[in-house]
């Protein structure tokens, strides 16, 4: 049989009200919804709980009336209406609503985070609301969000789920749980591999629906994977949702997180998974791991890839196999700043993880900075503050981080810069001249001053030739700030994260342990990319 690539047509959401994308914060639990903020997050959490109620058979209606929210209540002044103004209040209120509520993104997050609970959806939704004014207060009332039910799951109408169909789906969910229980004692890698094999054993690709004309429903959902019927098959959406669902049901020993990714494979619409394991992201295209595909087996399972400059497109090349995956535009900022970045190399199960010994009494094994310190000492990037101590909790100065970076870059020689007034006996003299030559030093630079988080990521980003990165991830990082691109890059590359869902704390001082960890992550990522290019 001729080998083939398999991609499915993904249904597009049709909404009466389409709103612009919201601002995001850093992910807390790996879900798309955890990045929503403000009223978007409130609405997401309410809808999530109600959608789960539908999947549990506790309600049949998919018309969700959202309770009155204080955050959707404004004064006339907040709407920009002056006292006695005769401006159109309704127009101002609609404008304010669209600035605060982003239903398209909320819906996308729900779809990404609830692979089972939305088995009944038809990928069409609508929004309705009324507005009221009482004295100086204007507010949103009767806020209703409706998700249309797929024809195969409808009860009494387009926004009602059949109880019989819910029972059918719940049996499929029990079968999925049985798979998870069967492999619960395996290692993380062996669990993931077993889930892929089970899905590919249970279903084949449903080619009958890719030509159009079929109702959106079961072939796109995971119910057909776990329903026990060998005659029911799915498209890529079913494969990827089934894999995420099994992962969501599982207890892993490590940091495994499975996400759904939508976009295109080559020129065709496609859905796949991105799996985080051991701190890195890997592509998992279970659809194209099935038999009679060019990725049959493990070729496209926990694979590394090379990314485009903006991080939207990722290419896997293995001998004659070449696969190009492009995230959908709406995936940007959904799980991280920009798009999910992939490891440069494939995941290697059983790779040694023993920590090297740094030789310092204050750097115990198991701490987050243990491996970075050992790496820095071995590479002669950093030294201890004494023969037996590294002082990981001590504030790191500008002179120290620049010296670490300078050594990591091979101690390049830079011309004298008289304006810096540096003595040659200062350990950081060569590093500061090098940094000055690259335009890294801000006005009032003091090599002995403690280094902030903003300056730390800006220095590392500059040393890496200021690669492109999306900005606007955190409430306390203005998109116009000089260091904003550096923050966006550092977060997208896994160099650091936010200090909370919404904050980066750019002015917080960094310790020596934190700084060396930032450098370790940055240079390990660079090494992975170089190694893959050589191969």
N, C-alpha and C positions, 0 to 999 in steps of 0.2 A: 504494500500500500504506500502511496506517495506520502512522504512526510509533509506536514503542514504546520502553519502557524494558526492558532485559534484565537479569534477576538470576537467579542459580542457587541451588538448594538446596544448602547446604554440609553435608557429612556431619559428624556429631559423633563425636569420639573416645570409644570405650567402653573403660574401663579397670577392671581388677579392683581396683587400688589407685589412688585419686585423692588427691593430696596438696596442701597449701596452696602458694601462690606463694612463690618465693624472694626474697631480697634481691638487688638488682641493683647493678652498678657502671656507670660511664660506658662507652659503646661505644668500641671501639678501631678496628675495621675496618668498621663499619657493619652487621655481622651481628647477629642476635639472640643467637647463642651466645657472642659476645665479651663479653656483659654478664653471663653467668653467673659465679658465683664458687664457690670451694671445691670440694667433692666434686661438685656439680652440673656444674661446668665439666669436671672429670676424666671424668665419665660421658659428657657430651656429646661430648667429643673422641674418646673410645674408640668410641662408637656411630657417630659421623660417619664414622670411618675404615672401620668394618665395613660400613656401609650403602653406601659408595662401592665396596667390594669386591663387593657383591651386584650393583650396577649394571654393574660391569666384567666380570661373569660369573666371578669368581674364587671365589665361594661361592654356594650356592643356599639355604642355611638362613637364615631370618630370626628364629631363636632365638639371641639374643646373650648369651653367658655372660660377665659382666663380671668381670675379674680381681679378686682380693682387694685391697682398698684400705686403706692404713694409716688413712685418715680415717674408716673404718667399723669401727674397733677401739677399745674404750673400757675403762677400768678400772671396777670396781664403784663407786668413789668418784665418777667422772665421771657415772655413771648415777644418782647420788643414793642409793646403797645403802650403808648404814653397815656396819661390820664385824660379822659374825654376823647380819645382817638376814635375815629369812625372807620379805621382800617378793617379789612376783612378778617375777623377773628378766626373763622374757620380755616382760611388759607394759612394763617400764621400757625395755627395748631397742627395742621397737617404737615407743615414744614418741620415743626419741632418734633413731631412723632417720627418722621422719616429720619431725622438726625439721631434719634435715640433707639429706635427699634429696627432691627435688621433681620426680618423673618426669613429671607432667603438663606442667610448664613446659619441661622438657628436650625432650619430644616436640614441643611447639609450636614450639620454637626450631629443631629439626631440620627440621620441615615448612616453616618459613619460609625456611630457608637452603639447602635442597636441592631445588629445584623439579624437577630431572631425576632425581636418584639415587633418589628415593622413588616413581618412576612406578608401582611394583608394589604400593604399600600399599593396604590396605582401610580405613584410618582406625580400626582397632580394635587395641588393644594390651593386654598384661597384664604384670604384674610378679610374680615369685616369688623367694623367698629363704628360707634357713634361718639359724638363729642358733646359735652355739656358745659354750660357756664352758669356759675352761681356767684353773684357778686363779683369779687376780684379774682376768683379762682376759675380756671378752665381745665377740663380733664377729659381723659378718654374713658368711655363707658361701653358696656356690651361688646367687649373685645373677644371675637371668636376666630379660632383658627381651625380650618376644616381640611382634613386629608382624605382624598377620595379613596375608596376601597376598590381593589382590583376585582373585575367581574367574577372570577372564580371563587372569591371569598365573601361576596356580598350577601347581606341578609335582606332586610326589608327595603333597602334603598342604597344610593351611591355612597352614603356616609354611615353605613351600618354593616357590622361584621356578623356573618352567620355563626351561631354557637357550634354547629356541627363541624364547620371548617376549623374553628378554634381547637376543638377536641382533636381533630386530625393533626393539626400542627403541634399540639402538645405531646402527642404520641411520638412524633418525629423528634421533639426535644428530648424526650426520655431516651430514645435510641442514641442520640448524641451524647447524653450523659453516660450511657453505658460504655461508649467508646472511651471516654475520658477515664472512667473507673478502671477499665481494662488495662490502661497503660499508666496508671497513677504512680507506680513504683519505678518507672524508668527515669533516666537522666533527662534534663531539659531537651537536649539535642534529639535523643531517641524518641521522646514524646512527639516533638514536631515532625520528625520523619515518619512516625507511625500515623499521625493524623493525615499527612499528605497521602500516604499509601492507602489508608482507609477510604478517603474521599475518592481517589482515582479507581479504587476497586468497586465502590458503590454506584458510581455514575459514569456515563460517557458524555461527550459534548453533544448538545442538542443542535444539530445543524439545520433542523427544519424551521427554526424560528428566525434565523439570521437574515433571511431574505425579506423580512417585513410581513405585515398582514396578521401577525399573531398578537393577541392581547397581552399587555405587560402583566406579569403575574408569576405563576409557579416556575417557569423555566429560568426566570431571573432570580429566584429566591432559594433559600437553603432547604426548604421543606422537602423538595424532591430528592435531596441528597440523603436524608435520614428517614424517609418514609417507609423503607423496607421493600419498595416496589422496584424491581430491576428495569421496568419499562418506562420509568419517569427519569428524565435526564435534565441537565441544566446548561446554561451558558456561563461565561466567565464570572458574572456577578454571583451566581450560585456557588461556584467553586470558592471564590475568595471570601464570601460571607460565611460559608460553612467552616472554612479554616479559622477565621477569626473567632467564630462562635466556640469552637472546640478550645481554642486558646483562652477565651474569656472564662470558660468553665473550669479551667485547670489551675492547679497550684504548682508553681514553678519554684525551683530552688534559687535561681538567679533573677536577673532583672528583665526577664522576657516580657515584651509588650508587642502585641500584634495589632497592626492598623490596616485599614482598607485604603487603597489608593485608586483613584480614577483618572482617566486621561486617554492616552492612545498608545498602542504598540505599533510602531511603523505608522501607517496611514489609517489604521482602523481603530475605532473606539474600543476601550478595554478596561478591565478592572483586575487588580492584582493586590498583593499584600506587601507591606514593609514590616519586617520583624526586627525588633531591637533585642539583642542578646549580647552579653558581655560588654555593654556600653556602646555598641556600634549598631548601625542599621544595615539590613541586608534585604535584597529583593527576593520575594517568594511568589513565583507565578505558578500556582498549583494547576491551573488550566493547562498550561504548556509543559507540565511535568507528566501529564497523562500519556497513555500509549498512543503511538502513531503521530506524535508531534516532534518537532526538531529538538525540543527541550526534554524529551522523555527521560524519566529518572530524576537525577539530581542536578542536571546542568543549569537549570534556572531556579534552584531552590537554595535559599540563603546565599545568594550570589552577590558579589561586589560589582561595582560598575564605575565608569568614568563619567563625570558630570560636565555639563555645559557651563559656560562662564556664569550664567545666572542661576544655575542649579535646577532648572526646570526639566531638562532632558538628560537621560542617563543611558549610556551605551554599554552593553555586555558583549565582549568579543572573546570567543574561545575556539581557536582553530577556524573551522569553516562556519561556526555558529556566530551570528551577529544579530543582536536584538536591541532595538531602540525604544525606550519608554519615555513618554512625555507626560508630566503631570498636567491635569486640567488647570486652567487659569484660576478657577474657584478654589483649588486646593492650596493656593498660596496662603501662607500664614495660618493654615488650619491646625497643624500640629506643632509647628515651630516657626521661627522667623524665616520667611521664604518657603521653600519646599524641603521635604525630608531629604537630607543628604545621606548618601549610601557610602559604606566602606569601600575602599579601593580594591580590597581583596575579598575572596570568598571566605565564609565562615569555616574554620577548621575545627571540627569536633575533637576533643581530647587534647588540644594544644596545652602545653605546660603553663601553669599559672602560679608556680611557686615564686614567692617574692624574694628578690635578691637582698642581701644584707648591706645596709648603708654604712654600718660600722659606728653609728652614733647612738649613744645611750638614750637620747630623747626622741628617737625616731623608731618606735616599736612597730613590729610587723602588724599588719591589719589596719593601720591608720590610712586615711585617704592619701597622705603625702609620702608614704613609705617607699613605694615604687618610684615615684618621680624624684625623690631625693637620691635614691640609689643610682638612678639613671644619670642625674646631673653630676654626681660625683665621678662616676665611671667615665663620662664624656668630658670631664674637666671643665664643666660649665659653672659649677658652684663648689664652694668649699665650706667647711664648718666654721663656726665662730670660735671653736677650740678643737683640740684633737679628739675630744669625745662628745662634743655637742654640735648640733646644727642650729638650734634655737628656732624651731618651726613657728612658734607663736609670736616671735618678735616682729615688730613692724618692718616692712621692707622699704628701703629708701629708693629714690629715683636712681641714685648712683649704682645701687646693687642690681636692680632689674635691668638697667642698660648694660651693665657688665655681663650679666648672664646672657643676654641676647647677643652681645658682641662676641663673646666666646663661642656661643652656638653657631655663629656665622663665620667662625674661623679667624677671629681677631683681625679684620681688615684694617689696613693702615690708612689713616685719613690725614689730610693736611692740617697744619697748625691753625688754630682759630684764636687769634689774640684776644678777641672780645670775651672769651670764656674765662680768661685769667686762671688757668689751671696749672698746678705744679705737677711735674712729672712723677713726684713721689706719691701722688694720689692714685689708689688702685683703679679708680674709674676714669682716669684721664683719657686713655685711648678710646674707651667706650663712648664717653661724652662727645669727643671730637667726631667720632663716626656718626653718632646720632644727630649732631648738629649739621653735618654734611647732608643728611637725609631729610632735614627739615623737621625733625621729630620734637625739638625742644620748644616749649611754650615760653611766652614772655614771663620773666621773673623766675626762670628755672633755677632750682636749688638742688644740687645732687644729694644733699644730706637730709632733705625733707622726706617724710614718709609718702609713699606712693599710693594714690587712690585707685579704686577699681576702674574708673574711667581712663586714667592715665595708663594703667597697666594694659588694658586691651588695646588702647591706641598705640602704644609702643610696639606690641606684638604684631598688630595689624600693619603698621608701617614697615616693620622689618620683613613682612611677607609681601611687600610691594602693594599694599592697600587694595586687595581684591574686592570686587563688587559685592555688596551685600544689601539686602532690604533693611529698611529702618522702621522705627515706630512700634517696637515690641512692648515697651514699658511706659507706664504713666509718667514716670519721673525721668524719662529720656526724651527730650524734645527732638523732633525730627530735624530741626535746624542746628542742633548741637554739633560742634566740631567732631566729637567722638561718637556720634550716633551710628555712622556706618561701621565703626570698629565694634561697637556693641552688637549690632546686627550680625556681623561676620562671626564674632566670637561665639555667640549663641548658636548660630546655624552650624558651625563647625564643631560644636561640643567642647569648646575651650573652657567655657563657663556657662552658668545659667543665671536666672534671676534670683534674687533673695526671697521672692514671694511670687505669687501669680501675677502681680501687677507692678512690682518694683525691681529695679536693678541696683539701686543705692550707689550711684556713680561716685559719690564723695566719700564713701566708706574706705578706711585705710586697709590695705592688704598686708597679710603676714608673709613671712618668708616661705612658710609651707604652702600657702595659697598661690603665691607667685610662681614657685617652681612647678606646682601642679598645672597651672595654666600653660607654662612653657612646654612641659612634658606632653600634654595633650596636643598642643599645636604642632610640635615637631614630630610626634608619632604619626599624626594624620598625614603630614608631609612625606614622611618616610614610606608610609603605605602607598601613597600615590606614585612616588618615584619607582618603587619596586614593581608595581603593576605595569608601569610604562616600559620598564626594561624587559619584563616577561613578554 
